[in-house]
Amino acid sequence: METLYDVQQLFKRFGIYIYVGKRIYDIELMLIELKKLYDGRLIDHDTYLTCWRILKREHRIEESRQKG
């Protein structure tokens, strides 16, 4: 798992489709849903951390795009 698309595919497996309309908001909502999956013990710790890192990286990229 290396990209935002990979994280979206993980969510799809659980029937979770996220589209708010603005990419940074989508990422923020994905972080919330990821935590819920982990707290519900539906994903393991390694998967959680990998997805969390990907989402945080993408969030930083979007923030830098908005500033520039």
Predicted model as a PDB file, atoms N, CA, C, CB and O in Angstrom, pLDDT in the B-factor column:
MODEL        1                                                                  
ATOM      1  N   MET A   1       0.845  -1.165   0.000  1.00 93.00           N  
ATOM      2  CA  MET A   1       0.000   0.000   0.000  1.00 93.00           C  
ATOM      3  C   MET A   1       0.901   1.242   0.000  1.00 93.00           C  
ATOM      4  CB  MET A   1      -0.967  -0.010   1.222  1.00 93.00           C  
ATOM      5  O   MET A   1       1.707   1.446   0.907  1.00 93.00           O  
ATOM      6  N   GLU A   2       0.737   2.067  -1.049  1.00 96.00           N  
ATOM      7  CA  GLU A   2       1.642   3.210  -1.190  1.00 96.00           C  
ATOM      8  C   GLU A   2       0.952   4.522  -1.556  1.00 96.00           C  
ATOM      9  CB  GLU A   2       2.666   2.899  -2.224  1.00 96.00           C  
ATOM     10  O   GLU A   2       1.538   5.592  -1.387  1.00 96.00           O  
ATOM     11  N   THR A   3      -0.276   4.457  -2.053  1.00 97.00           N  
ATOM     12  CA  THR A   3      -0.912   5.674  -2.564  1.00 97.00           C  
ATOM     13  C   THR A   3      -2.278   5.896  -1.922  1.00 97.00           C  
ATOM     14  CB  THR A   3      -1.057   5.599  -4.087  1.00 97.00           C  
ATOM     15  O   THR A   3      -2.830   5.018  -1.260  1.00 97.00           O  
ATOM     16  N   LEU A   4      -2.801   7.096  -2.140  1.00 97.00           N  
ATOM     17  CA  LEU A   4      -4.142   7.425  -1.661  1.00 97.00           C  
ATOM     18  C   LEU A   4      -5.166   6.484  -2.295  1.00 97.00           C  
ATOM     19  CB  LEU A   4      -4.490   8.902  -1.977  1.00 97.00           C  
ATOM     20  O   LEU A   4      -6.132   6.079  -1.649  1.00 97.00           O  
ATOM     21  N   TYR A   5      -4.948   6.148  -3.545  1.00 97.00           N  
ATOM     22  CA  TYR A   5      -5.840   5.204  -4.232  1.00 97.00           C  
ATOM     23  C   TYR A   5      -5.876   3.858  -3.498  1.00 97.00           C  
ATOM     24  CB  TYR A   5      -5.385   4.999  -5.699  1.00 97.00           C  
ATOM     25  O   TYR A   5      -6.941   3.255  -3.366  1.00 97.00           O  
ATOM     26  N   ASP A   6      -4.736   3.392  -3.028  1.00 98.00           N  
ATOM     27  CA  ASP A   6      -4.676   2.132  -2.284  1.00 98.00           C  
ATOM     28  C   ASP A   6      -5.515   2.207  -1.008  1.00 98.00           C  
ATOM     29  CB  ASP A   6      -3.221   1.785  -1.939  1.00 98.00           C  
ATOM     30  O   ASP A   6      -6.202   1.251  -0.647  1.00 98.00           O  
ATOM     31  N   VAL A   7      -5.448   3.354  -0.331  1.00 98.00           N  
ATOM     32  CA  VAL A   7      -6.239   3.549   0.888  1.00 98.00           C  
ATOM     33  C   VAL A   7      -7.727   3.545   0.528  1.00 98.00           C  
ATOM     34  CB  VAL A   7      -5.845   4.886   1.603  1.00 98.00           C  
ATOM     35  O   VAL A   7      -8.536   2.954   1.243  1.00 98.00           O  
ATOM     36  N   GLN A   8      -8.084   4.195  -0.564  1.00 97.00           N  
ATOM     37  CA  GLN A   8      -9.481   4.203  -1.001  1.00 97.00           C  
ATOM     38  C   GLN A   8      -9.969   2.784  -1.300  1.00 97.00           C  
ATOM     39  CB  GLN A   8      -9.649   5.095  -2.246  1.00 97.00           C  
ATOM     40  O   GLN A   8     -11.119   2.451  -1.011  1.00 97.00           O  
ATOM     41  N   GLN A   9      -9.114   1.961  -1.869  1.00 98.00           N  
ATOM     42  CA  GLN A   9      -9.478   0.573  -2.153  1.00 98.00           C  
ATOM     43  C   GLN A   9      -9.705  -0.209  -0.862  1.00 98.00           C  
ATOM     44  CB  GLN A   9      -8.389  -0.103  -2.994  1.00 98.00           C  
ATOM     45  O   GLN A   9     -10.581  -1.072  -0.811  1.00 98.00           O  
ATOM     46  N   LEU A  10      -8.934   0.079   0.169  1.00 98.00           N  
ATOM     47  CA  LEU A  10      -9.141  -0.553   1.472  1.00 98.00           C  
ATOM     48  C   LEU A  10     -10.519  -0.173   2.007  1.00 98.00           C  
ATOM     49  CB  LEU A  10      -8.028  -0.136   2.477  1.00 98.00           C  
ATOM     50  O   LEU A  10     -11.263  -1.033   2.480  1.00 98.00           O  
ATOM     51  N   PHE A  11     -10.856   1.102   1.935  1.00 98.00           N  
ATOM     52  CA  PHE A  11     -12.168   1.555   2.402  1.00 98.00           C  
ATOM     53  C   PHE A  11     -13.294   0.878   1.623  1.00 98.00           C  
ATOM     54  CB  PHE A  11     -12.283   3.080   2.274  1.00 98.00           C  
ATOM     55  O   PHE A  11     -14.322   0.517   2.196  1.00 98.00           O  
ATOM     56  N   LYS A  12     -13.097   0.711   0.329  1.00 98.00           N  
ATOM     57  CA  LYS A  12     -14.110   0.071  -0.511  1.00 98.00           C  
ATOM     58  C   LYS A  12     -14.437  -1.330  -0.017  1.00 98.00           C  
ATOM     59  CB  LYS A  12     -13.640   0.014  -1.960  1.00 98.00           C  
ATOM     60  O   LYS A  12     -15.586  -1.766  -0.077  1.00 98.00           O  
ATOM     61  N   ARG A  13     -13.424  -2.028   0.469  1.00 97.00           N  
ATOM     62  CA  ARG A  13     -13.638  -3.392   0.982  1.00 97.00           C  
ATOM     63  C   ARG A  13     -14.628  -3.409   2.133  1.00 97.00           C  
ATOM     64  CB  ARG A  13     -12.315  -4.006   1.435  1.00 97.00           C  
ATOM     65  O   ARG A  13     -15.287  -4.418   2.382  1.00 97.00           O  
ATOM     66  N   PHE A  14     -14.729  -2.282   2.837  1.00 97.00           N  
ATOM     67  CA  PHE A  14     -15.649  -2.172   3.968  1.00 97.00           C  
ATOM     68  C   PHE A  14     -16.911  -1.396   3.597  1.00 97.00           C  
ATOM     69  CB  PHE A  14     -14.954  -1.498   5.146  1.00 97.00           C  
ATOM     70  O   PHE A  14     -17.719  -1.067   4.465  1.00 97.00           O  
ATOM     71  N   GLY A  15     -17.077  -1.107   2.316  1.00 98.00           N  
ATOM     72  CA  GLY A  15     -18.266  -0.388   1.873  1.00 98.00           C  
ATOM     73  C   GLY A  15     -18.235   1.094   2.186  1.00 98.00           C  
ATOM     74  O   GLY A  15     -19.281   1.734   2.293  1.00 98.00           O  
ATOM     75  N   ILE A  16     -17.036   1.641   2.333  1.00 98.00           N  
ATOM     76  CA  ILE A  16     -16.884   3.063   2.660  1.00 98.00           C  
ATOM     77  C   ILE A  16     -16.415   3.809   1.420  1.00 98.00           C  
ATOM     78  CB  ILE A  16     -15.881   3.268   3.838  1.00 98.00           C  
ATOM     79  O   ILE A  16     -15.334   3.545   0.893  1.00 98.00           O  
ATOM     80  N   TYR A  17     -17.235   4.737   0.965  1.00 98.00           N  
ATOM     81  CA  TYR A  17     -16.916   5.579  -0.185  1.00 98.00           C  
ATOM     82  C   TYR A  17     -16.934   7.020   0.290  1.00 98.00           C  
ATOM     83  CB  TYR A  17     -17.922   5.355  -1.371  1.00 98.00           C  
ATOM     84  O   TYR A  17     -17.943   7.493   0.812  1.00 98.00           O  
ATOM     85  N   ILE A  18     -15.820   7.720   0.110  1.00 97.00           N  
ATOM     86  CA  ILE A  18     -15.710   9.083   0.609  1.00 97.00           C  
ATOM     87  C   ILE A  18     -15.491  10.032  -0.555  1.00 97.00           C  
ATOM     88  CB  ILE A  18     -14.566   9.206   1.636  1.00 97.00           C  
ATOM     89  O   ILE A  18     -14.522   9.917  -1.306  1.00 97.00           O  
ATOM     90  N   TYR A  19     -16.417  10.972  -0.682  1.00 96.00           N  
ATOM     91  CA  TYR A  19     -16.255  12.056  -1.650  1.00 96.00           C  
ATOM     92  C   TYR A  19     -17.020  13.263  -1.137  1.00 96.00           C  
ATOM     93  CB  TYR A  19     -16.752  11.636  -3.074  1.00 96.00           C  
ATOM     94  O   TYR A  19     -18.251  13.292  -1.162  1.00 96.00           O  
ATOM     95  N   VAL A  20     -16.274  14.260  -0.671  1.00 96.00           N  
ATOM     96  CA  VAL A  20     -16.880  15.478  -0.145  1.00 96.00           C  
ATOM     97  C   VAL A  20     -16.883  16.555  -1.231  1.00 96.00           C  
ATOM     98  CB  VAL A  20     -16.121  15.972   1.119  1.00 96.00           C  
ATOM     99  O   VAL A  20     -17.771  17.407  -1.267  1.00 96.00           O  
ATOM    100  N   GLY A  21     -15.904  16.509  -2.098  1.00 93.00           N  
ATOM    101  CA  GLY A  21     -15.834  17.475  -3.182  1.00 93.00           C  
ATOM    102  C   GLY A  21     -14.533  18.243  -3.206  1.00 93.00           C  
ATOM    103  O   GLY A  21     -14.132  18.768  -4.245  1.00 93.00           O  
ATOM    104  N   LYS A  22     -13.877  18.312  -2.071  1.00 95.00           N  
ATOM    105  CA  LYS A  22     -12.578  18.969  -1.986  1.00 95.00           C  
ATOM    106  C   LYS A  22     -11.594  17.935  -1.435  1.00 95.00           C  
ATOM    107  CB  LYS A  22     -12.634  20.270  -1.076  1.00 95.00           C  
ATOM    108  O   LYS A  22     -11.844  17.321  -0.398  1.00 95.00           O  
ATOM    109  N   ARG A  23     -10.491  17.752  -2.127  1.00 96.00           N  
ATOM    110  CA  ARG A  23      -9.570  16.648  -1.806  1.00 96.00           C  
ATOM    111  C   ARG A  23      -9.085  16.689  -0.359  1.00 96.00           C  
ATOM    112  CB  ARG A  23      -8.371  16.683  -2.739  1.00 96.00           C  
ATOM    113  O   ARG A  23      -9.008  15.647   0.291  1.00 96.00           O  
ATOM    114  N   ILE A  24      -8.762  17.862   0.150  1.00 97.00           N  
ATOM    115  CA  ILE A  24      -8.236  17.935   1.519  1.00 97.00           C  
ATOM    116  C   ILE A  24      -9.295  17.497   2.534  1.00 97.00           C  
ATOM    117  CB  ILE A  24      -7.757  19.369   1.836  1.00 97.00           C  
ATOM    118  O   ILE A  24      -8.968  16.882   3.549  1.00 97.00           O  
ATOM    119  N   TYR A  25     -10.563  17.815   2.260  1.00 97.00           N  
ATOM    120  CA  TYR A  25     -11.640  17.381   3.157  1.00 97.00           C  
ATOM    121  C   TYR A  25     -11.853  15.871   3.058  1.00 97.00           C  
ATOM    122  CB  TYR A  25     -12.951  18.124   2.825  1.00 97.00           C  
ATOM    123  O   TYR A  25     -12.147  15.214   4.056  1.00 97.00           O  
ATOM    124  N   ASP A  26     -11.703  15.330   1.858  1.00 98.00           N  
ATOM    125  CA  ASP A  26     -11.792  13.881   1.687  1.00 98.00           C  
ATOM    126  C   ASP A  26     -10.733  13.179   2.539  1.00 98.00           C  
ATOM    127  CB  ASP A  26     -11.625  13.498   0.197  1.00 98.00           C  
ATOM    128  O   ASP A  26     -11.014  12.185   3.209  1.00 98.00           O  
ATOM    129  N   ILE A  27      -9.526  13.709   2.501  1.00 98.00           N  
ATOM    130  CA  ILE A  27      -8.423  13.110   3.260  1.00 98.00           C  
ATOM    131  C   ILE A  27      -8.693  13.187   4.759  1.00 98.00           C  
ATOM    132  CB  ILE A  27      -7.094  13.812   2.925  1.00 98.00           C  
ATOM    133  O   ILE A  27      -8.446  12.225   5.486  1.00 98.00           O  
ATOM    134  N   GLU A  28      -9.197  14.327   5.221  1.00 98.00           N  
ATOM    135  CA  GLU A  28      -9.499  14.483   6.651  1.00 98.00           C  
ATOM    136  C   GLU A  28     -10.579  13.500   7.097  1.00 98.00           C  
ATOM    137  CB  GLU A  28      -9.946  15.926   6.951  1.00 98.00           C  
ATOM    138  O   GLU A  28     -10.488  12.922   8.180  1.00 98.00           O  
ATOM    139  N   LEU A  29     -11.592  13.313   6.268  1.00 98.00           N  
ATOM    140  CA  LEU A  29     -12.642  12.353   6.588  1.00 98.00           C  
ATOM    141  C   LEU A  29     -12.100  10.918   6.559  1.00 98.00           C  
ATOM    142  CB  LEU A  29     -13.814  12.499   5.605  1.00 98.00           C  
ATOM    143  O   LEU A  29     -12.508  10.077   7.360  1.00 98.00           O  
ATOM    144  N   MET A  30     -11.183  10.652   5.631  1.00 98.00           N  
ATOM    145  CA  MET A  30     -10.564   9.325   5.582  1.00 98.00           C  
ATOM    146  C   MET A  30      -9.781   9.032   6.856  1.00 98.00           C  
ATOM    147  CB  MET A  30      -9.642   9.213   4.366  1.00 98.00           C  
ATOM    148  O   MET A  30      -9.782   7.898   7.334  1.00 98.00           O  
ATOM    149  N   LEU A  31      -9.113  10.039   7.410  1.00 98.00           N  
ATOM    150  CA  LEU A  31      -8.387   9.847   8.671  1.00 98.00           C  
ATOM    151  C   LEU A  31      -9.343   9.459   9.796  1.00 98.00           C  
ATOM    152  CB  LEU A  31      -7.616  11.126   9.049  1.00 98.00           C  
ATOM    153  O   LEU A  31      -9.027   8.601  10.620  1.00 98.00           O  
ATOM    154  N   ILE A  32     -10.508  10.094   9.825  1.00 98.00           N  
ATOM    155  CA  ILE A  32     -11.507   9.774  10.847  1.00 98.00           C  
ATOM    156  C   ILE A  32     -12.019   8.347  10.664  1.00 98.00           C  
ATOM    157  CB  ILE A  32     -12.682  10.775  10.793  1.00 98.00           C  
ATOM    158  O   ILE A  32     -12.116   7.589  11.629  1.00 98.00           O  
ATOM    159  N   GLU A  33     -12.345   7.984   9.431  1.00 98.00           N  
ATOM    160  CA  GLU A  33     -12.854   6.644   9.152  1.00 98.00           C  
ATOM    161  C   GLU A  33     -11.793   5.573   9.406  1.00 98.00           C  
ATOM    162  CB  GLU A  33     -13.344   6.559   7.709  1.00 98.00           C  
ATOM    163  O   GLU A  33     -12.110   4.476   9.865  1.00 98.00           O  
ATOM    164  N   LEU A  34     -10.539   5.896   9.108  1.00 98.00           N  
ATOM    165  CA  LEU A  34      -9.449   4.958   9.360  1.00 98.00           C  
ATOM    166  C   LEU A  34      -9.356   4.641  10.844  1.00 98.00           C  
ATOM    167  CB  LEU A  34      -8.116   5.524   8.851  1.00 98.00           C  
ATOM    168  O   LEU A  34      -9.186   3.484  11.228  1.00 98.00           O  
ATOM    169  N   LYS A  35      -9.467   5.659  11.669  1.00 98.00           N  
ATOM    170  CA  LYS A  35      -9.409   5.475  13.128  1.00 98.00           C  
ATOM    171  C   LYS A  35     -10.571   4.589  13.588  1.00 98.00           C  
ATOM    172  CB  LYS A  35      -9.452   6.852  13.862  1.00 98.00           C  
ATOM    173  O   LYS A  35     -10.397   3.733  14.455  1.00 98.00           O  
ATOM    174  N   LYS A  36     -11.737   4.794  13.011  1.00 98.00           N  
ATOM    175  CA  LYS A  36     -12.895   3.969  13.381  1.00 98.00           C  
ATOM    176  C   LYS A  36     -12.680   2.507  12.999  1.00 98.00           C  
ATOM    177  CB  LYS A  36     -14.167   4.502  12.707  1.00 98.00           C  
ATOM    178  O   LYS A  36     -13.035   1.608  13.760  1.00 98.00           O  
ATOM    179  N   LEU A  37     -12.104   2.271  11.833  1.00 98.00           N  
ATOM    180  CA  LEU A  37     -11.808   0.887  11.422  1.00 98.00           C  
ATOM    181  C   LEU A  37     -10.822   0.236  12.380  1.00 98.00           C  
ATOM    182  CB  LEU A  37     -11.246   0.853   9.989  1.00 98.00           C  
ATOM    183  O   LEU A  37     -10.971  -0.930  12.744  1.00 98.00           O  
ATOM    184  N   TYR A  38      -9.811   1.004  12.784  1.00 98.00           N  
ATOM    185  CA  TYR A  38      -8.806   0.465  13.693  1.00 98.00           C  
ATOM    186  C   TYR A  38      -9.396   0.225  15.082  1.00 98.00           C  
ATOM    187  CB  TYR A  38      -7.606   1.414  13.784  1.00 98.00           C  
ATOM    188  O   TYR A  38      -9.164  -0.822  15.685  1.00 98.00           O  
ATOM    189  N   ASP A  39     -10.154   1.194  15.586  1.00 98.00           N  
ATOM    190  CA  ASP A  39     -10.773   1.040  16.905  1.00 98.00           C  
ATOM    191  C   ASP A  39     -11.754  -0.132  16.938  1.00 98.00           C  
ATOM    192  CB  ASP A  39     -11.492   2.328  17.302  1.00 98.00           C  
ATOM    193  O   ASP A  39     -11.922  -0.785  17.968  1.00 98.00           O  
ATOM    194  N   GLY A  40     -12.393  -0.386  15.809  1.00 98.00           N  
ATOM    195  CA  GLY A  40     -13.315  -1.514  15.710  1.00 98.00           C  
ATOM    196  C   GLY A  40     -12.618  -2.835  15.434  1.00 98.00           C  
ATOM    197  O   GLY A  40     -13.269  -3.862  15.241  1.00 98.00           O  
ATOM    198  N   ARG A  41     -11.299  -2.804  15.415  1.00 98.00           N  
ATOM    199  CA  ARG A  41     -10.458  -3.986  15.184  1.00 98.00           C  
ATOM    200  C   ARG A  41     -10.735  -4.669  13.838  1.00 98.00           C  
ATOM    201  CB  ARG A  41     -10.665  -4.985  16.306  1.00 98.00           C  
ATOM    202  O   ARG A  41     -10.640  -5.889  13.709  1.00 98.00           O  
ATOM    203  N   LEU A  42     -11.079  -3.845  12.845  1.00 98.00           N  
ATOM    204  CA  LEU A  42     -11.305  -4.375  11.506  1.00 98.00           C  
ATOM    205  C   LEU A  42     -10.028  -4.388  10.679  1.00 98.00           C  
ATOM    206  CB  LEU A  42     -12.369  -3.562  10.796  1.00 98.00           C  
ATOM    207  O   LEU A  42      -9.923  -5.120   9.695  1.00 98.00           O  
ATOM    208  N   ILE A  43      -9.047  -3.565  11.089  1.00 98.00           N  
ATOM    209  CA  ILE A  43      -7.731  -3.570  10.441  1.00 98.00           C  
ATOM    210  C   ILE A  43      -6.661  -3.689  11.517  1.00 98.00           C  
ATOM    211  CB  ILE A  43      -7.514  -2.280   9.579  1.00 98.00           C  
ATOM    212  O   ILE A  43      -6.871  -3.288  12.661  1.00 98.00           O  
ATOM    213  N   ASP A  44      -5.516  -4.240  11.142  1.00 98.00           N  
ATOM    214  CA  ASP A  44      -4.437  -4.411  12.120  1.00 98.00           C  
ATOM    215  C   ASP A  44      -3.599  -3.130  12.259  1.00 98.00           C  
ATOM    216  CB  ASP A  44      -3.533  -5.590  11.710  1.00 98.00           C  
ATOM    217  O   ASP A  44      -3.773  -2.163  11.517  1.00 98.00           O  
ATOM    218  N   HIS A  45      -2.711  -3.161  13.212  1.00 98.00           N  
ATOM    219  CA  HIS A  45      -1.908  -1.982  13.543  1.00 98.00           C  
ATOM    220  C   HIS A  45      -1.019  -1.542  12.384  1.00 98.00           C  
ATOM    221  CB  HIS A  45      -1.051  -2.263  14.762  1.00 98.00           C  
ATOM    222  O   HIS A  45      -0.914  -0.349  12.100  1.00 98.00           O  
ATOM    223  N   ASP A  46      -0.385  -2.491  11.718  1.00 98.00           N  
ATOM    224  CA  ASP A  46       0.503  -2.156  10.594  1.00 98.00           C  
ATOM    225  C   ASP A  46      -0.270  -1.494   9.449  1.00 98.00           C  
ATOM    226  CB  ASP A  46       1.215  -3.423  10.082  1.00 98.00           C  
ATOM    227  O   ASP A  46       0.198  -0.519   8.860  1.00 98.00           O  
ATOM    228  N   THR A  47      -1.440  -2.022   9.142  1.00 98.00           N  
ATOM    229  CA  THR A  47      -2.273  -1.435   8.091  1.00 98.00           C  
ATOM    230  C   THR A  47      -2.690  -0.026   8.484  1.00 98.00           C  
ATOM    231  CB  THR A  47      -3.518  -2.310   7.824  1.00 98.00           C  
ATOM    232  O   THR A  47      -2.655   0.894   7.666  1.00 98.00           O  
ATOM    233  N   TYR A  48      -3.081   0.134   9.732  1.00 98.00           N  
ATOM    234  CA  TYR A  48      -3.483   1.450  10.236  1.00 98.00           C  
ATOM    235  C   TYR A  48      -2.344   2.461  10.069  1.00 98.00           C  
ATOM    236  CB  TYR A  48      -3.901   1.355  11.722  1.00 98.00           C  
ATOM    237  O   TYR A  48      -2.555   3.558   9.550  1.00 98.00           O  
ATOM    238  N   LEU A  49      -1.153   2.093  10.505  1.00 98.00           N  
ATOM    239  CA  LEU A  49      -0.019   3.023  10.430  1.00 98.00           C  
ATOM    240  C   LEU A  49       0.361   3.352   8.990  1.00 98.00           C  
ATOM    241  CB  LEU A  49       1.186   2.439  11.153  1.00 98.00           C  
ATOM    242  O   LEU A  49       0.672   4.499   8.672  1.00 98.00           O  
ATOM    243  N   THR A  50       0.336   2.353   8.132  1.00 98.00           N  
ATOM    244  CA  THR A  50       0.658   2.582   6.724  1.00 98.00           C  
ATOM    245  C   THR A  50      -0.337   3.558   6.102  1.00 98.00           C  
ATOM    246  CB  THR A  50       0.662   1.251   5.944  1.00 98.00           C  
ATOM    247  O   THR A  50       0.061   4.515   5.438  1.00 98.00           O  
ATOM    248  N   CYS A  51      -1.617   3.320   6.313  1.00 98.00           N  
ATOM    249  CA  CYS A  51      -2.652   4.207   5.774  1.00 98.00           C  
ATOM    250  C   CYS A  51      -2.545   5.598   6.375  1.00 98.00           C  
ATOM    251  CB  CYS A  51      -4.045   3.631   6.038  1.00 98.00           C  
ATOM    252  O   CYS A  51      -2.686   6.597   5.670  1.00 98.00           O  
ATOM    253  N   TRP A  52      -2.296   5.662   7.674  1.00 98.00           N  
ATOM    254  CA  TRP A  52      -2.184   6.949   8.365  1.00 98.00           C  
ATOM    255  C   TRP A  52      -1.043   7.777   7.764  1.00 98.00           C  
ATOM    256  CB  TRP A  52      -1.953   6.734   9.886  1.00 98.00           C  
ATOM    257  O   TRP A  52      -1.200   8.974   7.521  1.00 98.00           O  
ATOM    258  N   ARG A  53       0.099   7.136   7.526  1.00 98.00           N  
ATOM    259  CA  ARG A  53       1.239   7.843   6.930  1.00 98.00           C  
ATOM    260  C   ARG A  53       0.909   8.362   5.523  1.00 98.00           C  
ATOM    261  CB  ARG A  53       2.464   6.914   6.871  1.00 98.00           C  
ATOM    262  O   ARG A  53       1.243   9.496   5.179  1.00 98.00           O  
ATOM    263  N   ILE A  54       0.262   7.539   4.731  1.00 98.00           N  
ATOM    264  CA  ILE A  54      -0.127   7.940   3.379  1.00 98.00           C  
ATOM    265  C   ILE A  54      -1.064   9.140   3.435  1.00 98.00           C  
ATOM    266  CB  ILE A  54      -0.800   6.768   2.635  1.00 98.00           C  
ATOM    267  O   ILE A  54      -0.875  10.118   2.710  1.00 98.00           O  
ATOM    268  N   LEU A  55      -2.076   9.061   4.300  1.00 98.00           N  
ATOM    269  CA  LEU A  55      -3.049  10.152   4.397  1.00 98.00           C  
ATOM    270  C   LEU A  55      -2.396  11.435   4.907  1.00 98.00           C  
ATOM    271  CB  LEU A  55      -4.206   9.753   5.319  1.00 98.00           C  
ATOM    272  O   LEU A  55      -2.702  12.520   4.410  1.00 98.00           O  
ATOM    273  N   LYS A  56      -1.519  11.330   5.871  1.00 98.00           N  
ATOM    274  CA  LYS A  56      -0.821  12.520   6.379  1.00 98.00           C  
ATOM    275  C   LYS A  56       0.053  13.146   5.298  1.00 98.00           C  
ATOM    276  CB  LYS A  56       0.037  12.158   7.604  1.00 98.00           C  
ATOM    277  O   LYS A  56       0.099  14.369   5.168  1.00 98.00           O  
ATOM    278  N   ARG A  57       0.747  12.314   4.524  1.00 98.00           N  
ATOM    279  CA  ARG A  57       1.581  12.829   3.435  1.00 98.00           C  
ATOM    280  C   ARG A  57       0.728  13.564   2.409  1.00 98.00           C  
ATOM    281  CB  ARG A  57       2.359  11.684   2.758  1.00 98.00           C  
ATOM    282  O   ARG A  57       1.069  14.668   1.985  1.00 98.00           O  
ATOM    283  N   GLU A  58      -0.374  12.955   2.016  1.00 98.00           N  
ATOM    284  CA  GLU A  58      -1.265  13.573   1.034  1.00 98.00           C  
ATOM    285  C   GLU A  58      -1.879  14.867   1.576  1.00 98.00           C  
ATOM    286  CB  GLU A  58      -2.373  12.594   0.634  1.00 98.00           C  
ATOM    287  O   GLU A  58      -2.085  15.819   0.824  1.00 98.00           O  
ATOM    288  N   HIS A  59      -2.166  14.899   2.861  1.00 98.00           N  
ATOM    289  CA  HIS A  59      -2.719  16.100   3.484  1.00 98.00           C  
ATOM    290  C   HIS A  59      -1.705  17.241   3.428  1.00 98.00           C  
ATOM    291  CB  HIS A  59      -3.127  15.814   4.946  1.00 98.00           C  
ATOM    292  O   HIS A  59      -2.061  18.380   3.125  1.00 98.00           O  
ATOM    293  N   ARG A  60      -0.444  16.932   3.720  1.00 97.00           N  
ATOM    294  CA  ARG A  60       0.614  17.958   3.638  1.00 97.00           C  
ATOM    295  C   ARG A  60       0.751  18.484   2.210  1.00 97.00           C  
ATOM    296  CB  ARG A  60       1.968  17.383   4.121  1.00 97.00           C  
ATOM    297  O   ARG A  60       0.927  19.685   2.002  1.00 97.00           O  
ATOM    298  N   ILE A  61       0.672  17.590   1.234  1.00 97.00           N  
ATOM    299  CA  ILE A  61       0.765  17.992  -0.171  1.00 97.00           C  
ATOM    300  C   ILE A  61      -0.378  18.948  -0.523  1.00 97.00           C  
ATOM    301  CB  ILE A  61       0.737  16.747  -1.100  1.00 97.00           C  
ATOM    302  O   ILE A  61      -0.161  19.976  -1.164  1.00 97.00           O  
ATOM    303  N   GLU A  62      -1.585  18.603  -0.102  1.00 97.00           N  
ATOM    304  CA  GLU A  62      -2.736  19.463  -0.394  1.00 97.00           C  
ATOM    305  C   GLU A  62      -2.630  20.812   0.301  1.00 97.00           C  
ATOM    306  CB  GLU A  62      -4.024  18.773   0.023  1.00 97.00           C  
ATOM    307  O   GLU A  62      -2.989  21.840  -0.273  1.00 97.00           O  
ATOM    308  N   GLU A  63      -2.139  20.811   1.533  1.00 96.00           N  
ATOM    309  CA  GLU A  63      -1.951  22.091   2.238  1.00 96.00           C  
ATOM    310  C   GLU A  63      -0.959  22.972   1.507  1.00 96.00           C  
ATOM    311  CB  GLU A  63      -1.473  21.854   3.676  1.00 96.00           C  
ATOM    312  O   GLU A  63      -1.176  24.178   1.395  1.00 96.00           O  
ATOM    313  N   SER A  64       0.120  22.402   1.010  1.00 96.00           N  
ATOM    314  CA  SER A  64       1.126  23.195   0.314  1.00 96.00           C  
ATOM    315  C   SER A  64       0.582  23.716  -1.016  1.00 96.00           C  
ATOM    316  CB  SER A  64       2.397  22.364   0.081  1.00 96.00           C  
ATOM    317  O   SER A  64       0.963  24.802  -1.451  1.00 96.00           O  
ATOM    318  N   ARG A  65      -0.292  22.968  -1.661  1.00 94.00           N  
ATOM    319  CA  ARG A  65      -0.930  23.424  -2.905  1.00 94.00           C  
ATOM    320  C   ARG A  65      -1.841  24.612  -2.652  1.00 94.00           C  
ATOM    321  CB  ARG A  65      -1.728  22.285  -3.550  1.00 94.00           C  
ATOM    322  O   ARG A  65      -1.910  25.528  -3.471  1.00 94.00           O  
ATOM    323  N   GLN A  66      -2.533  24.603  -1.537  1.00 90.00           N  
ATOM    324  CA  GLN A  66      -3.461  25.681  -1.221  1.00 90.00           C  
ATOM    325  C   GLN A  66      -2.742  26.970  -0.862  1.00 90.00           C  
ATOM    326  CB  GLN A  66      -4.364  25.270  -0.087  1.00 90.00           C  
ATOM    327  O   GLN A  66      -3.243  28.063  -1.127  1.00 90.00           O  
ATOM    328  N   LYS A  67      -1.563  26.841  -0.257  1.00 86.00           N  
ATOM    329  CA  LYS A  67      -0.787  28.033   0.126  1.00 86.00           C  
ATOM    330  C   LYS A  67      -0.131  28.685  -1.090  1.00 86.00           C  
ATOM    331  CB  LYS A  67       0.289  27.661   1.162  1.00 86.00           C  
ATOM    332  O   LYS A  67       0.060  29.900  -1.125  1.00 86.00           O  
ATOM    333  N   GLY A  68       0.211  27.867  -2.083  1.00 69.00           N  
ATOM    334  CA  GLY A  68       0.969  28.349  -3.239  1.00 69.00           C  
ATOM    335  C   GLY A  68       0.126  28.872  -4.294  1.00 69.00           C  
ATOM    336  O   GLY A  68       0.631  29.312  -5.327  1.00 69.00           O  
TER     337      GLY A  68                                                      
ENDMDL                                                                          
END                                                                             
